[in-house]
Amino acid sequence: MTVNDGIVRELADRYFGGRMPQKFRLYLIDRYSDEPIWGEYTPEELMKQLISDADAYREGRLDPVVRTPLQRSEDQRRELGELISQLQSEQRRLEKENEYMQAFIANKHLEDEYERFTRDAHYAKAYDRDTGEELPFPILTM
């Protein structure tokens, strides 16, 4: 979710008596008119961030500087670098986990069962063990 005129009007009404300062409005558009590279804001996350910025602005703790195109590009490059670093860390973790799983299967002599599972498994609805409620994602099962 990104900032739009309706959200800006709502913030103006709630925090600025209907008259949001132009500098702060431009700041919000600069910062929140595009989804972050890592995903997207939920409505709750976006409003929490906007309210935090509005409070900081009203208290004089936020300088509503609009970034230049170069600064925006540098911010995006930094954000992409952080995302790549996180993905690399996750990949290393998963490779290590896969190594342990392969060793576990071999040590327990479960190669035949594993082959059968990879061949015959299918996705099915998943249920919470305690409540019996259906979970929002499927699981692999035989």
Secondary structure by P-SEA (a helix, b strand, c coil): ccccaaaaaaaaaacccccccaaaaaaaaaccccccccccccaaaaaaaaaaaaaaaaacccccccccaaaaaaaaaaaaaaaaaaaaaaaaaaaaaaaaaaaaaaaacaaaaaaaaaaccccccccccccccccccccccc
